[in-house]
Amino acid sequence: MAWATPVVLEGLVGTGLIALGSLTPAYLPNNSPWWSRLGRLGFVGPGWRLVGTVMVLVGLGLLVNAWLRLRPGHHRGPGAPHSRGFRAGVHPWAVLGVWGLPFLLAPPIFSHDAYSYAAQGWLVINDISPYEGYPGLLPGAFADQVAQEWRYTKTPYGPLAIQIQHLVVLAARQNPYWSAVGMRVPALIGVILIGVLISRLARRTGHDPHFAAWFATLNPILVIDFIGGAHNDSLMMGLVVLGLFIVTLANWSWLVGALVVGVAAAIKQPAFMAALALPLIRHPMPSWRGTDLMRALAKVLASLALSVIAFSVVSWLTGLGFGWYHAVGVPGMVITVSPATLVGLGVRQVLILVGANGAAVAAITVSQSIGLAIGIVVIAILAVRELPRRPLAFLALAYLTVTVAAPALHSWYVMWGFLLLPLVDDAARYVRPATWTTVALLAYGAVNLSWRNDYVALGVAAVVALLALLVWHEHRSGQGWSRPSWLRIRGRRSSGGVVAPGQGEEND
């Protein structure tokens, strides 16, 4: 059983410490019902802020270490036989359930976005569209929980996301805190869809289901941000994975998959990207040239049109319309670690040093615009080179391109592409950089938390510890990440099409 496995228990202690740390002055928003309880117990002040920060950082380290220890093929040499699963026969579903358990009733973890979701649901209850108003229009407990930078901004989320937030607030009896915690319900639905389907999707398309279960389902970013942070990206990607899986069932099922993707886009609009790949998953093409070109293009356009129709129907049924369009730039309003923003910050500092203060004002905006333009070009190149013959590879890499090129970069955005990375034929080449990126983004979250609590030195120490931990695991594996044995598929390798269950991979 998972409970009796030391490595699983290590991860549970990690998520438990993170959950406890979220209940301290280190992380709670200013207007939380927990403050009065902490005050009565004497758990307030700088000392408890330090304790909470240490809890979260230690918990993060334990979770990352447990994840790396569960890697399929860990300690296996290059000539070892194909890996049949996780160490000690642990099932990934059991691991995910154990690790996610401490987060279920805890405050939102590593992000306060769930409080914004609750405030947007509160706006709808008061007959105010979040596309026309903002949380600060209704002063009180709901607005006070929202981070200052989002309190006076409209929402870019899709209409279905807003309607779900509305229903969660109603179900929580309009309690501000429990409304935010309740946002985990739709997020958990997304996690369940991902957990149930991603390994099956990998097997049906000729890829390693064990790698998919480890890297996608048990990824610490998914555990922390999708379960702990209750981000609506979870439900969006759960529906995208569902749409992709439906496509593998029959030749015509991409039509149904396109409708599902349209519903996913009504939560967050990046889901539309998946519609481009759906018709080609079962029937990939060598290239865009040849007699089948027009037929393939027609299918791709039809898939996109169906998803847009589904999106439009949902928008009409919710009565919220398309007002999100006017707020698409909102996520880029805050400084994140997106490459374009970091370049803009550097250029701005240089311009200020040389006295060009007027040009410095627009440096970040210009840099972000250039980043978006580069991203569009890269996606176009991927569409020409990868979409016809490797649609799943196109989708994974295009999502990662969007994440890197966008004005804002958050760890949960990276999961769009990371969830699909195990479906790329040459996934072995991405294992090492993807794992390093996972740890780096979590390390950034640790620094951000420490900075907010005036303990930057702790954050720096956590970064060093996490990177050292990753290097140690790489060295201990003894196979250098080049092409681990557990990533080798026996039998026919798919080039993007569907492999019958058991034909290209062992069963789970």
LUMFIZA-494062 format. One line per field, with one value per residue (C-alpha): residue in one letter; x, y, z. Coordinates in Angstrom, 3 decimals. Layout:
residues N
pator = a; ...
px = X; ...
py = Y; ...
pz = Z; ...
//
This chain:
residues 508
pator = m; a; w; a; t; p; v; v; l; e; g; l; v; g; t; g; l; i; a; l; g; s; l; t; p; a; y; l; p; n; n; s; p; w; w; s; r; l; g; r; l; g; f; v; g; p; g; w; r; l; v; g; t; v; m; v; l; v; g; l; g; l; l; v; n; a; w; l; r; l; r; p; g; h; h; r; g; p; g; a; p; h; s; r; g; f; r; a; g; v; h; p; w; a; v; l; g; v; w; g; l; p; f; l; l; a; p; p; i; f; s; h; d; a; y; s; y; a; a; q; g; w; l; v; i; n; d; i; s; p; y; e; g; y; p; g; l; l; p; g; a; f; a; d; q; v; a; q; e; w; r; y; t; k; t; p; y; g; p; l; a; i; q; i; q; h; l; v; v; l; a; a; r; q; n; p; y; w; s; a; v; g; m; r; v; p; a; l; i; g; v; i; l; i; g; v; l; i; s; r; l; a; r; r; t; g; h; d; p; h; f; a; a; w; f; a; t; l; n; p; i; l; v; i; d; f; i; g; g; a; h; n; d; s; l; m; m; g; l; v; v; l; g; l; f; i; v; t; l; a; n; w; s; w; l; v; g; a; l; v; v; g; v; a; a; a; i; k; q; p; a; f; m; a; a; l; a; l; p; l; i; r; h; p; m; p; s; w; r; g; t; d; l; m; r; a; l; a; k; v; l; a; s; l; a; l; s; v; i; a; f; s; v; v; s; w; l; t; g; l; g; f; g; w; y; h; a; v; g; v; p; g; m; v; i; t; v; s; p; a; t; l; v; g; l; g; v; r; q; v; l; i; l; v; g; a; n; g; a; a; v; a; a; i; t; v; s; q; s; i; g; l; a; i; g; i; v; v; i; a; i; l; a; v; r; e; l; p; r; r; p; l; a; f; l; a; l; a; y; l; t; v; t; v; a; a; p; a; l; h; s; w; y; v; m; w; g; f; l; l; l; p; l; v; d; d; a; a; r; y; v; r; p; a; t; w; t; t; v; a; l; l; a; y; g; a; v; n; l; s; w; r; n; d; y; v; a; l; g; v; a; a; v; v; a; l; l; a; l; l; v; w; h; e; h; r; s; g; q; g; w; s; r; p; s; w; l; r; i; r; g; r; r; s; s; g; g; v; v; a; p; g; q; g; e; e; n; d
px = 0.000; 1.103; 0.766; 3.381; 5.949; 8.650; 9.091; 5.338; 5.262; 8.141; 6.043; 3.082; 5.189; 6.262; 2.743; 1.670; 4.360; 3.382; -0.270; 0.667; 2.870; -0.070; -1.928; 0.688; 1.325; 3.861; 1.168; -2.381; -3.958; -4.714; -8.424; -8.537; -10.692; -7.592; -6.047; -8.425; -7.779; -4.021; -4.252; -6.072; -3.376; -0.548; 0.684; 1.306; 4.311; 7.677; 8.637; 5.685; 6.205; 9.689; 8.332; 5.753; 8.351; 10.667; 7.766; 6.908; 10.524; 11.320; 8.047; 8.857; 12.254; 10.757; 8.106; 10.650; 12.960; 10.118; 9.129; 12.667; 12.950; 9.777; 11.097; 10.559; 13.860; 15.577; 18.797; 18.440; 21.424; 21.298; 21.035; 18.278; 14.990; 11.965; 10.490; 7.069; 6.160; 7.087; 9.428; 7.989; 4.913; 3.390; 0.423; 0.579; -3.079; -2.474; 0.579; -1.314; -4.158; -1.802; 0.229; -2.791; -4.715; -3.240; -4.193; -7.907; -9.049; -5.959; -5.916; -4.803; -1.138; 1.666; -0.897; -3.893; -5.718; -8.479; -9.467; -9.870; -12.070; -14.270; -14.533; -15.526; -18.237; -19.408; -19.670; -21.947; -24.172; -24.534; -25.426; -22.064; -20.206; -16.482; -15.911; -17.342; -16.506; -13.775; -13.616; -12.918; -16.362; -17.824; -15.706; -15.739; -14.358; -14.361; -12.440; -10.080; -8.814; -7.838; -4.219; -3.835; -2.733; -5.947; -8.433; -9.174; -8.774; -11.323; -10.968; -9.622; -11.057; -13.607; -17.349; -17.602; -14.891; -16.870; -20.083; -18.339; -16.946; -20.456; -21.803; -18.977; -19.679; -23.362; -22.484; -20.227; -23.175; -21.330; -18.611; -15.502; -12.905; -14.712; -15.623; -11.899; -11.205; -14.174; -12.430; -10.514; -13.591; -13.414; -9.614; -9.820; -12.150; -9.406; -6.764; -8.934; -9.356; -5.610; -4.775; -7.255; -6.550; -2.975; -1.369; -4.052; -3.583; 0.166; -0.284; -2.844; -0.477; 2.553; 4.278; 5.367; 2.442; 4.794; 6.720; 3.407; 2.175; 5.391; 6.171; 2.620; 0.351; 2.858; 4.672; 5.114; 3.801; 0.543; 0.328; 1.071; -0.576; -3.482; -4.510; -2.982; -3.457; -6.843; -6.000; -8.608; -5.834; -6.412; -9.949; -8.984; -6.198; -8.304; -10.867; -8.126; -6.737; -10.287; -10.713; -7.414; -8.344; -11.752; -9.977; -8.173; -11.442; -12.729; -12.021; -14.812; -14.404; -12.286; -15.589; -16.615; -13.119; -13.350; -16.553; -14.888; -11.915; -14.345; -15.802; -12.250; -11.586; -14.623; -12.563; -9.270; -8.759; -5.364; -7.321; -8.177; -4.654; -5.601; -8.294; -5.578; -4.109; -7.261; -8.043; -4.435; -3.843; -5.276; -4.197; -0.926; 0.538; 4.170; 3.985; 1.657; 2.415; 0.509; -3.041; -4.258; -3.298; -6.696; -8.510; -6.265; -6.591; -10.351; -10.398; -8.178; -10.360; -13.516; -12.101; -11.267; -14.712; -16.477; -14.505; -15.366; -19.046; -18.970; -17.226; -19.801; -22.734; -21.316; -20.760; -24.367; -25.766; -23.864; -25.071; -21.569; -20.625; -17.124; -16.080; -12.929; -11.403; -10.874; -8.848; -6.441; -3.524; -4.272; -1.926; 1.020; 0.435; 2.619; 6.328; 7.034; 9.998; 8.838; 11.900; 10.425; 9.690; 13.166; 14.764; 12.559; 13.577; 17.244; 16.818; 14.876; 17.667; 20.248; 18.118; 17.693; 21.460; 22.099; 19.391; 16.799; 13.977; 11.269; 12.256; 12.685; 8.966; 8.039; 10.905; 8.937; 5.914; 8.097; 10.037; 6.841; 5.459; 8.645; 8.399; 4.844; 5.865; 8.719; 6.320; 3.893; 6.707; 7.923; 4.404; 3.983; 7.232; 6.117; 2.801; 4.573; 7.199; 5.411; 1.633; 1.064; 3.157; 3.473; 0.382; 0.899; 4.499; 3.277; 0.725; 3.166; 5.866; 3.400; 1.988; 5.507; 6.238; 3.142; 4.221; 7.731; 6.723; 3.772; 4.133; 3.478; 4.992; 3.688; 4.539; 0.984; 1.172; 4.121; 1.928; -0.016; 2.921; 4.421; 1.259; 1.602; 5.389; 5.268; 3.263; 6.218; 8.048; 11.515; 10.507; 13.843; 15.631; 13.330; 13.448; 16.459; 15.562; 11.913; 12.894; 15.293; 12.571; 10.142; 12.597; 13.625; 10.029; 9.380; 12.613; 11.387; 8.187; 10.308; 12.282; 9.085; 7.580; 10.785; 11.048; 7.483; 8.271; 11.631; 13.660; 15.446; 18.414; 16.114; 14.859; 18.384; 19.309; 16.242; 17.253; 20.766; 19.359; 16.873; 19.474; 21.956; 19.244; 18.556; 22.244; 22.624; 19.696; 21.121; 24.479; 22.887; 20.790; 23.985; 22.497; 22.839; 19.296; 20.349; 17.779; 16.754; 15.740; 12.236; 11.617; 12.255; 9.061; 8.944; 7.304; 6.182; 6.862; 4.034; 4.733; 1.693; -1.057; -2.860; -1.464; -3.892; -3.758; -0.963; 0.558; 3.158; 3.341; 2.808; -0.384; -0.402
py = 0.000; 3.573; 4.512; 1.908; 3.087; 5.363; 7.458; 8.155; 9.033; 11.443; 13.279; 13.278; 14.886; 17.440; 18.420; 18.315; 20.841; 23.076; 22.923; 23.790; 26.627; 28.039; 28.376; 30.725; 34.475; 33.572; 33.081; 33.991; 37.051; 40.034; 39.314; 35.622; 34.040; 32.169; 35.348; 35.484; 31.814; 32.266; 35.311; 33.368; 30.681; 33.223; 32.070; 35.579; 37.830; 37.619; 34.405; 32.470; 34.067; 32.534; 29.171; 29.148; 30.020; 27.230; 24.733; 25.508; 25.400; 22.122; 20.614; 21.643; 19.978; 16.735; 16.652; 17.225; 14.577; 12.040; 12.780; 12.251; 9.001; 7.673; 8.232; 5.022; 3.332; 5.143; 3.258; 1.181; 0.937; 1.639; -2.053; -2.826; -4.286; -2.120; -0.649; -2.009; 0.775; 2.704; 1.484; -1.076; -1.418; 1.848; 2.945; 6.628; 7.174; 6.114; 8.374; 11.370; 10.794; 10.572; 13.623; 15.779; 14.915; 17.658; 20.336; 19.569; 21.866; 24.080; 27.696; 28.226; 27.252; 29.259; 31.558; 33.659; 33.329; 31.216; 34.260; 36.175; 33.369; 33.648; 37.425; 37.053; 34.574; 37.076; 39.747; 37.497; 36.868; 40.638; 40.928; 42.405; 40.835; 40.334; 41.442; 44.858; 45.178; 44.097; 42.771; 46.205; 47.397; 45.462; 46.321; 43.671; 40.252; 38.903; 41.874; 42.103; 38.559; 39.378; 40.315; 44.071; 43.886; 42.055; 43.860; 46.524; 44.561; 42.811; 39.098; 37.449; 34.006; 32.285; 32.446; 28.854; 29.521; 32.529; 30.535; 27.733; 30.293; 31.634; 28.155; 27.421; 30.627; 29.692; 26.169; 27.654; 29.759; 32.920; 32.427; 34.228; 31.798; 28.543; 29.856; 30.132; 26.671; 25.329; 26.292; 23.042; 21.061; 21.970; 21.811; 18.265; 17.273; 18.355; 16.444; 13.299; 13.566; 14.003; 11.142; 8.713; 9.489; 10.691; 7.233; 5.610; 8.296; 7.694; 3.953; 4.361; 6.645; 4.377; 6.132; 5.089; 5.310; 5.065; 8.134; 9.939; 8.958; 10.098; 13.296; 14.552; 13.155; 13.250; 16.409; 18.591; 21.583; 19.722; 18.695; 22.189; 24.436; 22.344; 20.782; 23.206; 26.383; 25.348; 26.996; 26.759; 25.623; 22.208; 21.825; 23.348; 20.817; 17.962; 18.645; 19.007; 15.589; 14.199; 15.609; 14.084; 10.708; 10.738; 11.217; 7.887; 5.919; 6.125; 7.769; 10.293; 10.963; 14.064; 15.840; 15.141; 15.964; 19.378; 20.143; 19.136; 21.391; 24.250; 23.734; 23.712; 27.019; 28.469; 28.049; 29.352; 30.246; 28.496; 25.245; 26.262; 25.219; 21.557; 21.805; 22.106; 18.701; 16.631; 15.477; 14.424; 12.263; 9.080; 9.907; 11.881; 13.044; 12.974; 16.716; 19.472; 18.583; 16.146; 15.317; 15.011; 18.578; 20.174; 17.381; 17.694; 21.483; 21.158; 18.844; 21.157; 24.163; 22.162; 21.092; 24.679; 25.839; 23.213; 24.240; 27.893; 26.962; 25.054; 28.006; 30.427; 28.296; 28.153; 31.928; 32.453; 30.042; 31.739; 35.159; 36.588; 37.004; 37.784; 40.593; 38.673; 40.003; 43.420; 41.933; 39.614; 41.844; 41.653; 38.700; 40.675; 43.587; 42.065; 41.333; 37.612; 35.561; 35.477; 35.896; 38.901; 40.681; 39.985; 41.299; 44.393; 44.989; 44.768; 47.137; 49.563; 49.691; 50.346; 53.143; 54.719; 54.618; 56.467; 59.022; 57.852; 57.836; 58.395; 55.303; 53.322; 53.639; 51.563; 49.062; 46.230; 46.692; 46.657; 43.627; 41.721; 42.569; 41.278; 38.128; 37.521; 38.055; 35.560; 33.084; 33.373; 32.743; 29.696; 28.244; 28.779; 26.898; 24.097; 23.910; 23.412; 20.968; 18.993; 19.322; 17.087; 14.108; 14.591; 16.480; 15.649; 16.854; 20.064; 20.569; 19.992; 22.204; 24.915; 25.139; 25.463; 28.159; 30.105; 29.812; 31.114; 33.859; 35.238; 38.462; 36.510; 33.196; 31.178; 27.608; 26.401; 27.753; 25.441; 22.440; 23.031; 21.656; 19.445; 17.347; 16.496; 16.181; 12.390; 12.113; 13.342; 10.519; 11.794; 12.665; 11.374; 14.455; 16.699; 14.793; 16.550; 20.172; 19.602; 18.230; 21.110; 23.566; 21.968; 22.325; 25.850; 27.095; 25.610; 27.216; 30.565; 30.078; 29.443; 32.645; 34.604; 33.377; 34.125; 37.584; 38.414; 37.445; 39.306; 36.090; 36.207; 34.251; 31.291; 31.385; 31.429; 28.502; 26.604; 27.192; 25.889; 22.862; 22.032; 22.306; 20.229; 17.641; 17.414; 17.101; 14.356; 12.405; 12.733; 11.437; 8.637; 7.456; 6.487; 6.955; 10.650; 11.260; 10.641; 7.938; 5.977; 2.381; 3.004; 5.424; 2.753; 1.419; -2.165; -2.827; -0.302; 3.371; 5.688; 8.763; 10.503; 8.031; 5.639; 2.295; -0.359; -1.039; -3.478; -3.135; -0.524; -0.672; -2.919; -2.504; -0.488
pz = 0.000; -0.680; 2.997; 3.941; 1.368; 2.875; -0.260; -0.431; 3.250; 2.651; 0.072; 2.458; 5.171; 2.577; 1.526; 5.185; 6.126; 3.188; 4.294; 7.891; 6.667; 4.727; 8.047; 9.533; 9.215; 6.515; 3.914; 4.957; 3.290; 5.524; 5.808; 6.677; 9.394; 10.530; 11.947; 14.909; 15.685; 15.439; 17.700; 20.404; 20.247; 20.210; 16.793; 15.434; 15.016; 13.189; 14.943; 13.569; 10.172; 10.228; 11.377; 8.576; 5.953; 7.133; 7.124; 3.503; 2.304; 4.066; 2.839; -0.717; -0.506; 0.809; -1.926; -4.701; -3.266; -3.058; -6.659; -7.913; -5.949; -7.598; -11.099; -13.119; -13.834; -10.935; -10.117; -13.278; -15.600; -19.357; -20.162; -17.676; -18.953; -19.601; -16.402; -15.526; -13.134; -10.032; -7.375; -4.959; -7.178; -5.969; -8.074; -9.129; -8.274; -4.684; -4.477; -5.823; -3.371; -0.405; -1.405; -2.177; 0.989; 3.261; 0.725; 0.525; 3.369; 3.563; 2.359; -1.260; -1.613; -3.307; -4.926; -3.867; -7.200; -5.631; -3.560; -6.839; -8.169; -5.066; -5.437; -9.096; -8.135; -5.538; -8.255; -10.334; -7.308; -7.056; -10.762; -11.747; -14.646; -13.865; -17.456; -16.586; -12.886; -10.479; -6.892; -5.412; -6.519; -3.571; -0.507; 2.155; 3.010; -0.559; -1.969; 1.009; 0.399; -3.195; -3.884; -4.262; -7.919; -8.951; -6.730; -9.328; -12.581; -14.773; -15.441; -18.606; -17.719; -19.902; -19.163; -17.925; -15.334; -14.080; -13.879; -11.973; -9.538; -9.088; -8.289; -5.839; -3.907; -3.739; -2.546; 0.142; 1.344; 0.316; 2.912; 1.582; 2.945; 2.181; -1.257; -2.014; -0.589; -2.578; -5.810; -5.320; -6.357; -10.075; -9.878; -8.496; -11.332; -13.712; -11.737; -11.809; -15.587; -16.010; -13.657; -15.194; -18.838; -19.372; -18.942; -21.095; -23.735; -23.684; -24.151; -26.947; -28.864; -28.441; -25.541; -22.073; -19.609; -16.616; -17.703; -18.261; -14.795; -13.125; -14.993; -15.565; -12.852; -9.972; -11.015; -7.894; -9.835; -10.450; -6.789; -5.469; -8.080; -9.378; -6.048; -3.544; -5.572; -7.058; -10.381; -13.121; -15.485; -13.906; -15.223; -18.578; -19.085; -17.716; -20.443; -23.081; -22.105; -22.256; -25.763; -26.873; -25.417; -27.138; -30.471; -30.051; -29.788; -33.385; -36.746; -36.389; -32.662; -33.281; -33.883; -30.283; -29.081; -30.741; -28.833; -25.554; -26.343; -26.987; -23.502; -22.100; -23.850; -22.085; -18.907; -20.298; -23.939; -24.544; -24.849; -28.428; -29.472; -29.003; -31.697; -34.363; -33.535; -33.005; -36.606; -37.255; -34.186; -35.717; -39.266; -39.323; -42.646; -43.839; -44.559; -45.705; -49.333; -51.485; -52.490; -48.893; -48.039; -48.657; -46.849; -43.809; -43.755; -44.015; -41.001; -38.968; -39.782; -39.058; -35.689; -34.808; -35.986; -33.844; -30.778; -31.416; -31.778; -28.468; -26.834; -28.229; -27.081; -23.557; -23.627; -24.688; -22.084; -19.268; -20.388; -19.882; -23.529; -24.758; -22.420; -21.481; -24.687; -23.105; -20.235; -22.105; -21.094; -17.361; -16.543; -17.954; -15.589; -12.865; -13.032; -13.462; -14.628; -18.256; -20.530; -22.350; -19.077; -17.685; -20.882; -20.700; -17.099; -18.061; -21.009; -18.817; -16.248; -18.961; -20.453; -17.028; -16.460; -19.738; -18.981; -21.531; -19.005; -21.631; -23.590; -20.376; -19.614; -22.667; -22.458; -20.863; -23.145; -26.256; -25.030; -24.294; -27.741; -29.369; -27.255; -28.447; -32.074; -31.725; -30.118; -33.033; -35.527; -33.585; -33.393; -37.136; -37.775; -35.446; -37.298; -40.621; -39.372; -36.650; -36.877; -39.958; -38.859; -35.075; -33.885; -30.200; -30.352; -31.980; -29.226; -26.353; -27.859; -28.952; -25.423; -24.030; -26.619; -25.568; -21.950; -22.603; -25.052; -23.060; -21.034; -17.820; -16.763; -13.814; -12.882; -13.521; -17.086; -17.766; -16.946; -20.178; -22.141; -19.441; -19.206; -22.901; -23.021; -22.364; -25.610; -27.673; -29.482; -28.543; -24.990; -23.659; -24.994; -22.939; -19.644; -18.174; -19.102; -18.147; -14.746; -14.172; -15.192; -12.739; -9.862; -10.940; -10.974; -7.544; -6.332; -7.647; -5.645; -2.561; -3.113; -3.726; -0.445; 1.469; -0.091; 0.920; 4.501; 4.607; 4.815; 1.468; 2.833; 3.535; -0.033; -1.435; 0.821; -0.425; -4.050; -3.418; -1.578; -4.346; -7.097; -5.100; -4.551; -8.269; -9.138; -6.531; -7.990; -11.495; -10.308; -8.320; -11.254; -13.040; -16.524; -17.175; -18.442; -22.067; -22.797; -19.717; -20.304; -19.052; -21.937; -24.547; -26.059; -27.139; -30.475; -33.050; -32.318; -33.247; -35.340; -34.002; -34.785; -32.476; -31.386; -30.255; -26.508; -25.756; -29.236; -28.447; -24.666; -21.718; -19.779; -16.569
//
